[in-house]
Amino acid sequence: MTIGRKKKGNGVLNNGAAGFAAAQKDSFFLSTAKARLSSLSEVRPERVRKAFERVSKGFYDRPAVVSKIADRFLEEMGID
């Protein structure tokens, strides 16, 4: 860390084009994250309660359930 350098305005070090490119990348990441977040379905408390109940009873520890979850995960990731 260099002693004596101060952050300017928005907390980004003033280092020209590299700083601008980093700020653009951060802005793109933030806008993409916001768009993805807004497209998610709402959280339903009843489903969350049911999931907690299943975890506490060991439902997700069964090999058949683990396999099904893994298959769905790979499908979501586009890996069949």
Buried (B, 14 or more C-beta within 10 A) or exposed (E): EEEEEEEEEEEEEEEEEEEEEEEEEEEEEEEEEEEEEEEEEEEEEEEEEEEEEEEEEEEEEEEEEEEEEEEEEEEEEEEE
